[in-house]
Amino acid sequence: MKSAKYLLAFLAVLFFSLTGFSQSNNGPKEQAEARVAEINDAIVSVNPALALSDAQKKKITDLHIARTEKITAAKKSDKAEHEKNDAVNEAIKAFNLAVNNDVLTKEQAKAKREAAANKKG
């Protein structure tokens, strides 16, 4: 009887642990879609007429997935820790530059910067 209670308690803890872990472990596509939504929400908060188009959303999603792949490769490499950090920072910088300069219009980029400034202060 006592062992059955322990087994049931163990299974309950295991179930909740696995459920929580699986929900928090989003794949690159889900992370990219969440980032696209954040960018769009920031732009729309300043000017709803400047919302991202479907083509822009796809480009940003693709760029974010590529960014994630570069970061993952850098973290798994045999390089020194500071070289890994440099590679990660370079991937992030390249993503941000591509989004701001190649995907967003000047008005959208300005709205995104304005939303970030409003959020900070």
C-alpha positions, 0 to 999 in steps of 0.5 A: 500500500505504501509503495503504491502511494510512492509510485503514484506520487513519483508518476505524478511528479514525472508527468508534470515535469515532462509536461512542463518541459515539453511546453517550454522547449519551443523549436526554432520555428515557434521561437521565430514566429514569437519574435515576428509577433513581438516585432509586429506588436511593437510596430503596431503599438506606434502606428497600426497602419504599418503592420508587417505584411505576410511577405515580411513576416516570412522573411523575418521568420527565415532570418530568425531561423538562420540566426538560431542555427548559427547560434546553435552551431557557435555554442556547439563548436570547439572554440574558446568561450569568448570566440563562441560569444563573439559568434553569437553576438555577430549572428544577433547583430546580422539578424537585427541589421537584416531586419531593420535595413532589408525587410522593414520599411523606413517608417516601420523601422522608425516605429520599432525604434520608437516602441523600444524607446517607449518601453525603456522609458 
